[in-house]
Amino acid sequence: MPYNGQHGKRFSELEGETFDWVITVCNYVGDEDLPLPDGERLQWSVEDPGDMQVRGLSIDEAMREVRSDLQARIAQFIARPDL
């Protein structure tokens, strides 16, 4: 179920789009699992909010942790001198 109207998109929804970078944010996506769009690739291991709930966090707490993690990674990514 989407959280605040947000949801992950299937690659099929992005057909015809071009990308400079493709960043996956889970531990189980790879070239062998499904075809990824063309582009430079990065894989960030971001904990699943559902797994965080198993550890006792509320969904709101889990989503905030993921958001903070991604904000930090994105800030580091866009600060790269090679971009």
Residue frames relative to the residue before (quaternion, step in Angstrom):
aa qw qx qy qz dx dy dz
M 1.0000 0.0000 0.0000 0.0000 0.00 0.00 0.00
P 0.5038 -0.6642 0.4537 0.3150 3.62 -0.88 0.88
Y 0.3149 -0.7193 0.5919 0.1819 3.53 -1.14 0.75
N 0.8290 -0.0923 0.0073 0.5516 3.58 -0.53 1.19
G 0.7220 -0.4529 0.2471 0.4611 3.56 0.97 0.84
Q 0.5925 0.5598 -0.3677 0.4477 3.61 1.25 -0.05
H 0.0932 0.7867 -0.6084 0.0478 3.55 -1.13 0.60
G 0.5543 -0.5762 0.4771 0.3648 3.50 -1.25 0.45
K 0.3044 -0.7455 0.5654 0.1785 3.54 -1.16 0.59
R 0.4397 -0.6478 0.5513 0.2882 3.51 -1.15 0.65
F 0.5881 -0.5806 0.4183 0.3769 3.54 -1.11 0.63
S 0.5941 0.5782 -0.3717 0.4178 3.59 1.09 -0.61
E 0.6143 0.5446 -0.3492 0.4518 3.62 1.15 -0.51
L 0.7128 0.4411 -0.2353 0.4918 3.57 1.23 -0.42
E 0.2924 0.7909 -0.4948 0.2101 3.56 1.29 0.21
G 0.7869 0.2882 -0.2455 0.4873 3.54 -0.94 0.95
E 0.5672 0.5743 -0.3854 0.4471 3.60 1.27 -0.22
T 0.2298 -0.7423 0.6052 0.1732 3.57 -1.20 0.48
F 0.1471 -0.8001 0.5805 0.0343 3.53 -1.11 0.75
D 0.3977 -0.6646 0.5723 0.2694 3.54 -1.16 0.66
W 0.7939 0.0926 -0.0082 0.6009 3.55 1.04 -0.87
V 0.1170 -0.7325 0.6654 0.0841 3.53 -1.21 0.67
I 0.0284 -0.8027 0.5948 -0.0337 3.56 -0.55 1.21
T 0.1536 -0.7698 0.6144 0.0800 3.56 -0.65 1.12
V 0.2268 -0.8139 0.5294 0.0766 3.55 -1.02 0.82
C 0.6525 0.4451 -0.3531 0.5014 3.56 1.03 0.69
N 0.6024 -0.6247 0.3882 0.3101 3.52 -1.26 0.40
Y 0.7562 0.4353 -0.2132 0.4396 3.59 1.11 -0.39
V 0.5561 0.5729 -0.4226 0.4289 3.62 1.16 0.26
G 0.1837 0.7710 -0.5933 0.1412 3.53 -0.90 0.94
D 0.7244 -0.4366 0.3050 0.4377 3.53 -1.28 0.26
E 0.6801 0.4988 -0.3036 0.4433 3.55 1.02 -0.75
D 0.6535 0.5411 -0.3090 0.4297 3.59 1.19 -0.49
L 0.7836 -0.1459 0.1324 0.5891 3.58 0.94 -0.84
P 0.5494 -0.6125 0.4381 0.3619 3.56 -1.12 0.50
L 0.2227 -0.7708 0.5861 0.1126 3.56 -0.78 1.06
P 0.5798 -0.5657 0.4319 0.3966 3.61 -1.12 0.50
D 0.5906 -0.5597 0.4411 0.3787 3.55 -1.23 0.46
G 0.4555 0.6442 -0.5324 0.3067 3.55 -1.19 0.64
E 0.6232 -0.4819 0.4279 0.4431 3.54 -1.31 0.26
R 0.2308 -0.8161 0.5215 0.0930 3.56 -0.96 0.83
L 0.0240 -0.7396 0.6725 0.0112 3.47 -1.23 0.80
Q 0.1431 -0.7629 0.6214 0.1067 3.56 -1.15 0.59
W 0.1040 -0.7830 0.6128 0.0240 3.54 -0.69 1.17
S 0.3038 -0.7428 0.5699 0.1763 3.55 -0.81 1.00
V 0.0520 0.7933 -0.5971 0.1068 3.57 -0.24 1.33
E 0.4665 -0.7007 0.4631 0.2773 3.56 -0.77 1.04
D 0.4863 -0.6622 0.4996 0.2745 3.55 -1.03 0.87
P 0.5031 -0.6620 0.4567 0.3164 3.63 -0.83 0.91
G 0.6006 0.5629 -0.3612 0.4382 3.61 1.08 -0.59
D 0.6420 0.5034 -0.3186 0.4826 3.57 1.07 -0.73
M 0.6219 0.5386 -0.3353 0.4591 3.58 1.09 -0.69
Q 0.6195 0.5367 -0.3434 0.4585 3.58 1.06 -0.70
V 0.6074 0.5434 -0.3503 0.4616 3.59 1.06 -0.71
R 0.6728 0.4777 -0.2845 0.4880 3.58 1.14 -0.67
G 0.6653 -0.5497 0.2926 0.4119 3.61 1.25 0.09
L 0.5240 0.6161 -0.4346 0.3962 3.60 1.21 0.06
S 0.4755 -0.6189 0.5275 0.3354 3.55 -1.17 0.54
I 0.6507 -0.5039 0.3728 0.4287 3.59 -1.21 0.31
D 0.6330 0.5291 -0.3379 0.4529 3.61 1.02 -0.73
E 0.6530 0.5004 -0.3093 0.4770 3.59 0.95 -0.86
A 0.6537 0.5185 -0.3096 0.4560 3.57 0.94 -0.90
M 0.6741 0.4862 -0.3023 0.4668 3.59 0.88 -0.89
R 0.6271 0.5223 -0.3404 0.4670 3.61 1.04 -0.69
E 0.6394 0.5187 -0.3300 0.4619 3.60 0.99 -0.79
V 0.6548 0.4978 -0.3112 0.4760 3.58 0.92 -0.89
R 0.6372 0.5308 -0.3265 0.4535 3.59 0.93 -0.90
S 0.6761 0.4931 -0.2989 0.4587 3.59 0.87 -0.93
D 0.6280 0.5321 -0.3237 0.4666 3.57 1.00 -0.83
L 0.6975 0.4642 -0.2776 0.4700 3.58 0.83 -0.98
Q 0.6094 0.5463 -0.3610 0.4470 3.62 0.99 -0.72
A 0.6703 0.4945 -0.2987 0.4657 3.58 0.92 -0.90
R 0.6673 0.4984 -0.3039 0.4624 3.59 0.92 -0.87
I 0.6524 0.5080 -0.3154 0.4657 3.57 0.97 -0.84
A 0.6312 0.5277 -0.3357 0.4586 3.60 0.96 -0.82
Q 0.6602 0.4893 -0.3055 0.4811 3.60 0.95 -0.85
F 0.6490 0.5345 -0.3189 0.4374 3.57 0.97 -0.88
I 0.7384 0.4184 -0.2586 0.4613 3.61 0.75 -0.96
A 0.6177 0.5348 -0.3491 0.4588 3.60 1.24 -0.25
R 0.4368 0.7088 -0.4579 0.3115 3.60 1.26 -0.13
P 0.4569 -0.7067 0.4663 0.2727 3.58 -0.85 0.88
D 0.6613 0.5296 -0.3119 0.4301 3.62 1.16 -0.46
L 0.5590 0.6078 -0.4068 0.3907 3.63 1.19 0.05
